[in-house]
Amino acid sequence: MHLDALRLRDRDRALAREWLLADGAGGYASSTVLLCPTRRYHGLWVPALRPPLARHVVLSHIDERLIAGGCETWLSTT
């Protein structure tokens, strides 16, 4: 799938695009292309604790900030 900047500027269209990355052990990571979890099973780390069952969203989003040169910028996945 190719996503150009124009498609990502359309919020509704970008929120409708999702990705999923399987880890090969029953777990996965998934979200929208904007990294906005719109479904309850979206998560950046969803391991299968007892493969192939018992999946739990362990990490749903990250809130980080960057401080450089006296400027502060929030980097967030939500």
C-alpha positions as CSV (number, residue, x, y, z in Angstrom):
1,M,0.0,0.0,0.0
2,H,1.4,3.4,-0.9
3,L,0.2,6.4,1.2
4,D,1.1,9.8,-0.1
5,A,1.0,13.1,1.9
6,L,-2.3,14.1,0.3
7,R,-4.1,10.9,1.5
8,L,-2.7,11.4,5.0
9,R,-4.0,14.9,5.2
10,D,-7.6,13.6,4.9
11,R,-8.2,12.6,8.5
12,D,-11.2,10.4,7.9
13,R,-9.5,8.6,5.0
14,A,-6.3,8.1,7.0
15,L,-8.2,6.7,10.0
16,A,-9.8,4.2,7.8
17,R,-6.4,2.8,6.7
18,E,-5.0,0.2,9.1
19,W,-1.8,-1.9,9.4
20,L,-1.0,-5.1,11.2
21,L,2.3,-6.7,12.0
22,A,2.4,-10.3,13.2
23,D,5.3,-11.5,15.4
24,G,5.1,-15.1,14.3
25,A,4.3,-16.3,17.9
26,G,0.6,-15.4,18.0
27,G,1.0,-11.8,18.9
28,Y,0.8,-8.7,16.8
29,A,0.9,-4.9,16.6
30,S,-1.8,-2.9,14.8
31,S,-3.2,0.6,14.5
32,T,-4.3,3.1,11.9
33,V,-1.7,4.8,9.7
34,L,-2.0,7.9,11.9
35,L,-1.2,5.7,15.0
36,C,-4.5,6.5,16.5
37,P,-6.0,3.4,18.1
38,T,-9.7,3.4,16.9
39,R,-10.5,-0.2,17.8
40,R,-10.2,-1.9,21.2
41,Y,-7.8,-4.5,19.9
42,H,-5.3,-1.9,18.4
43,G,-2.0,-1.9,20.2
44,L,1.7,-1.5,19.6
45,W,2.4,-4.7,21.6
46,V,-0.2,-7.4,21.9
47,P,1.5,-10.6,22.8
48,A,-0.1,-14.0,23.0
49,L,0.6,-15.0,26.6
50,R,-0.6,-18.6,25.9
51,P,-0.3,-19.0,22.1
52,P,-2.5,-19.0,20.2
53,L,-4.9,-17.6,22.8
54,A,-4.8,-15.1,25.7
55,R,-3.8,-12.0,23.7
56,H,-3.6,-8.9,25.8
57,V,-2.9,-5.3,24.8
58,V,0.2,-4.5,26.8
59,L,1.2,-1.3,25.1
60,S,-1.5,0.8,23.5
61,H,0.3,4.0,22.9
62,I,3.4,6.1,23.7
63,D,3.6,9.6,25.0
64,E,7.1,11.1,24.7
65,R,8.5,14.6,24.4
66,L,11.7,15.9,22.7
67,I,13.6,18.7,24.3
68,A,16.3,20.3,22.1
69,G,17.8,23.7,22.1
70,G,15.3,25.0,24.6
71,C,12.3,23.9,22.6
72,E,9.9,21.2,23.7
73,T,7.9,19.1,21.3
74,W,5.5,16.3,22.3
75,L,5.8,13.1,20.3
76,S,2.7,11.0,20.8
77,T,1.0,8.1,19.1
78,T,-2.5,9.2,20.2
